[in-house]
Amino acid sequence: MKYVVILGDGMADYPVEALGGKTPLQVARKPHIDELSRLGETGLVKTVPDGMKPGSDVANLAVMGYDPQKCYTGRSPLEALSMGVKMADDDIAVRCNLVTLSDEKDYEDKRMLDYSGGEISTSEAALLIAEVQKAFGDELHEFVAGVSYRHCLIRHRSLTGTNYTPPHDISDKPIKGHLPSGRYGEEALALMKASYELLKDHPVNKKRVAEGKRPANSIWLWGEGTRPSLQNFKERWGMQGAVISAVDLVKGIGKGAGMRVIEVKGATGNYDTDFSAKARAAIEALDSGVDYVYIHMEAPDECGHQGDVSHKIYSIEQIDGKVVKYLKEELDGRGGDYSLLIMPDHPTPICLKTHVSDPVPFVLYRKGDKGSGVPYDEENAKKSGIYFNSGEELARHFLRGR
């Protein structure tokens, strides 16, 4: 039996006024997912435990079959793991976004214009993070470049206890009231302020502004945590697993769980990603002896954060036509048994531009299913009456249900 999870990050939504009160899932043309929903099992699953924030870290751990309440140590350590950073027991990892802030004189009066620094390229970002490391790096602080706007600060010989706000939670909002506080709050804020003065007139940003792009004019720190410790996926589920993703967070979970992490050329973490290349890489992994592949696609989530409803719909349609269709055809052609699980990790509603912890709709299709169900969307999943209390519970049903 082969198992494939097709994870459309943030794919679920609330009704959108511009769509006549429908969600992107209800409007998108997705005949292949809808067909699997009719044939298989459709329902809701709670991926974010009560009391935990609805981050992609918590939710993806849950979908992979881990209990975040037992194994979660913070978001940034997972990303650091993907970047190849070896953390000591007394190291703290902190996510370091490159963001676009407005130009008010006082830092505290600025607004969060773009949590992604205008979707800055990885090559441009590397130059800015190198400048930040040169200016602020020392025996305590180590800035490590990642992908696009997503980077990491390792604070050596440190403790947790600083309060941070994810920048995508305050899109278009004043940053006052959302600045770091707690143990290292004053220091973190001082670094962020100094980074603005360092980066606002950097040649990379001057060039971006001249090209009509937003400047990545400040770092934004958030998501602290200690070195992660995950049970090996093969030991947990009895099968070899692989992860395909463009983002360090999900790759870090894969590495921490001892799974094969597959790099895909053309994977960007947005709607311009090469969806087909990810699908081909999944089949190649399964053909090589891997039993379980987790295909993570960030695009719907990024569009949700940007309030970009048209590209969120487009991303869902690409997942349907270039990933689900291809995988089913290829797996059918190979003749063996397989199961597909299609779902988001959490909703990212267009109207809120951030994550929420509502249960998410899933489709579980096993080869040969002959159901007579309904198309895949939030409302139909709710009406089905099928409900799992945790991602771990759904994973157990998916991997051991037959």
N, C-alpha and C positions, 0 to 999 in steps of 0.2 A: 504493500500500500504506500502510495506517495501522498504527501500532504502539502498544500500550498495555501498560505495566507496572503490575500490581496488586500493590503491596508491603505485605504484612501484617507490620509491624515485630515481630520477636521471636516470630513465630507458631509456629515449630518448638519442640519440647520434648523432655523425657525422659519415660519412663513414670511415671505418677502413681499412687501407691498408692490414693488415694481414688477413682480411676477404674478400679480393677481391673487396674492395670498397663498401662493404655493411655494414649496421649497425648491432649491436647485435640484435635489434628487427627483422631485416630482416632475420637473420641467425637462430635465436632460433626456436626450435620446440615448437609451441604454438597453437595446433589445436583448443583448446577451446576458446581462445581469438579471434582467426581468424574467427571462426564460428560466434561468437557474433558480430564481426565487419561486417561480410557479411549480417547478419540479421538486425542489428541495424543501428545506426548512427555513422559515423566516421568523425572526422574533427580536426581542430586545435583550441587551446585556448591560449590567452596571459595571463599568470599567474603572471608575474612580471611587475608592472606598470613602465612606463618610469621614469627614474631618481632614481629608487630604485635598490639596489643590489640584485642579484638573489640568495638569501639565501633560505634555506628550511623553515625558519620562515615566510618570506614574502609569498612564494609560497603556503605553506600549509594553511595559513590563507585565501588566495585567493580561493583555491579549496574548503574550507569549507564554502565559501560564504560571507566572510568578505572583506571589502575594506582596504587593508594595508595602503593606504595613509591616512586613517582616524583613524585607531585603533592601528597601529604598534608603539611600544615604545622601541623596541630593542629586540634582541634575548635572551640574558641571563636572563632577568626578567621572561620570559616564562619558562625557565628551572628551575629557582629558585622556581617558583610556584609549579612545579611538585615535587621538592625536599621537599616541605613543609615549605619553608622559607617565613616568614611573613615580607614583606618589608614595611618600613615606607615611607612617602611621600618624605623624603629627602635621601633615600637610592639609591645607584646605584648598579646594578648587572653587573658583568663582567664575561664572559665565561673564564674558566681557564682550558685549555687543558694540559694534560701531553704529551709531545712531545719528539722525539729523535733528538738531534742536533749533528752535527759532532764535532770532538775534537780539532779544531784549538784553539790556546792559547787564543786569544782575542775573547770575546763573539760576537762582531760585525762581525767577519770574519767567523762565523760558517754557516752551511747550514742546511736547514730543511730536514732531512732524512726521518722523519715519523711524520705526524701530529697526529698520534694516539698512539705514544709511543710503537710501535710494537703490537698494539691491546692488550694492557695490560689488565689483568683481573680486575674485579671490586674489588676483595678481595685484590690484590696486590696494586691497586691504592689507596684504602682506607688507607693503611699503609703510603703511600707516602704523601697523602694530610694531614693526621694527623700530620706528621712530619713538613710539610709546615706551618700548623696552629700553631703548637707549637713554631716554630722559628719566624714566621712573624705576627701571629695574635695579634691584640691589639684592643683598643677601636674603631679604625677606620676600621680595616680590619678583615673580617671573611671568612675563606676558608671552603667551604662546599663540601663534597664528593658526587659524583653522580655515574654514571655508566661507567665502562671501563675508557676511557681517558677523559670523559666529566665531568667537575666539575665547580664550581662557586665561585667567590669572591664577597662578599657583602661589598661595601665601604659605611660606614655610614656617614651621614651628609655631603653629597657630591653633586657635580654637574656634568652634562655631559659636553662634550667638549674635550675629549681625542681621538686621532686618532689611531685606531688599524687596523691590517691586519689579516684576517682569516688565520690560518696556512695551511689549505688545498689549499689556493690560491698560495702558494709558495713552493709546494712539489718539492724536489730536487734542490731548488734554494738557493742562498745566502740570508741570512736574512737582510743583510745591505740594507738600503733603505726601510725596512718594519717594523722597530722598532717603538714602541709607541712614539707619539709626542702630542703636545697640552697641555691641562690643567694639567693633571697628568702624562704626558708622561715620564718625568725624573724619577719620583717615580716608575712607572710601570716597566720601564726598569731596575731600580735598583733591584726590587723584582725578576724579571726574571733572572738577572745575579746571584743574591745571591742563588736562587733556584738551579741553575746549580751546584754551589759549594756544596750545601747541599745534592743533590740527586745523583750526578754522582757515588759516592762510597757507596751509601746506600746498606745495605744487600739485599734488594729486587732486586736492579739492578745488583749487583754482581752475584746473583743466576740466573737472566735472561740471563746475558752474558755467564755464564758457561753452560747454556742450549741451547746456540746458538740463543737466542732471543735478540731483540733490547732493550736497556735500556730506560726507561722513565726518561731522565736525566735533564729535565727542565720543568717549567711551561711556558705556553704561554697565555697571556691575550688578549682578543678581545671581540667584540660584546656587548658593554655597552648599558645600557638602564634603564629606570625608571619603576616603578610599572605599570603593564598592567591593562587595563580596557576594557573588551570585553562585548558586549551585550550578554545576555543569549541566547543560541542556541534555546531553546524551545520558548522563546518569539519572536525570530527573524523569525523562520521557522514553528512554530506551531507543533513541534513534539519533542519527547524525543530522544536525541542522545547519542551515546557511541563512545569511541575512544579505539582502540587497537594498541599499539605501544611499541617498546622496548626503545625508546629514550625519554629523559626528555622534549625535545623541544615540540614534538607533544602532549605528555601527559599534558604538561603545558598549551597548547592551549585549550585542552579539559577541564581541570579544570577551566581555566579562563572563559570558555563559559558555565560552569555549566553542562557539559556533564558527563556521567558515564565513568570513566577511568578504563579499565579492564586490570588487570595484568595477563600475560600469562607465565606460567612456560616453560622455554626453549626458550623464545624470547631473542635474543642476539643483534639484530641490525646489523647482518652480514649474510653472505651466509650460515652459519651453524645454523641459527635460525630454530625453529620448525614451519615451514610454516603451517603444518596441524593443529597444536594446535591453531594457530591464526584463522584459518577458523572455527574450531569447536567452539571457543569462540564467534565468530560472530553469528553463528546460535543459540547458547545458549542465547545470548543477545536478539536476535530477538524473540525467543520463550518466553522470560520473559516479553515482552511488549515493548521493545525498538523499535522505528520506523526507526532509521537511525544509521548505523554503519560505521565508518571510519576506515578501516584496513590499517595501514601504515607499509610498509616494507622497511627498510633502505638498504637492501643488495645491490641492483644495484648501489646505490649512493656510498657506501663504495668501491665497486669494481672499479667504475669509478675513484674515487680519487686515488686508488692504481695502476691504469693503467692495471688492471687485466681483460682482455677481456673474458677469458674462464669462469671465475666465474661470470662475469656479465651475460653472456649467460645462464649459469647454473641457476642463480637466477631468470631470466625471465621464464625459463622453469619450475622451482619449483612453481612460482606464478601461472602459467597456470595450471599445473597438480594437485597441492595440494590445491590451493585456489579457483581459478575460477571454475574448474570442480566440486569440492565438493559443493561449494555454489549453483551453478545452479541446481545440482541434488537434493540437500536438499530443496531448495525453490520450485522447480517444484513439489516435492513430497508433499508439504504442501498445494498446491492448491490455495493459495492467490496470489494477484497481487504483483509484485515487479519490481524494476528497478536497474540495475547495471551500475556503472560508473567506467571504468578502464582507468588509466592514470598515468603519472608521475607528479611531481610538477614542475620540471625544467629538462633540459638536464644536464648530467654530462659527457661530451665527454672524451673518453679514451685518445685521443691525447692531451688534455689540463689538465686533472686531476683536474678540478675544474668546478664550475657551470657556465652556461651561461643563458642569459635571453630570448633565442629564444622561440617562441610559441611551445607548446607541443601537441602531438597527443592524442586524447581521443577516447574511444568507449562508447557509451551510448546505452544500450540495455534494452528495456522494455518487460516484458513477453508477448509473442504473436507476437512480431515483425516478419515480413516476408519479409525483404528486400532482395536485390540481390547485395550486395556491394562487397568490396574487403578485403583482409587480412589486419591486423593491422600493420602499420609501419609509419615512419615519412613521406615518400614520398607519400604513398596512402592517408594519411590524408590531405596532402597539395593539392593533385589533386582533392579531394572531393569538394573543394570550400566552405565548411562549416567552418565558422570562428567566434569565440566569442572574443570580445575585452577585456574581463576580466574573472577571475575565478568566481566573483560574478554573472556575467551574465550567465555563464554556470550553476552555482549552481541553479539559479532561473529557468532555463530551465529544469534542472534535477528534481527539487523538485516540481515544479508547472506547468510543461509542459503538464501534463495530469491529 
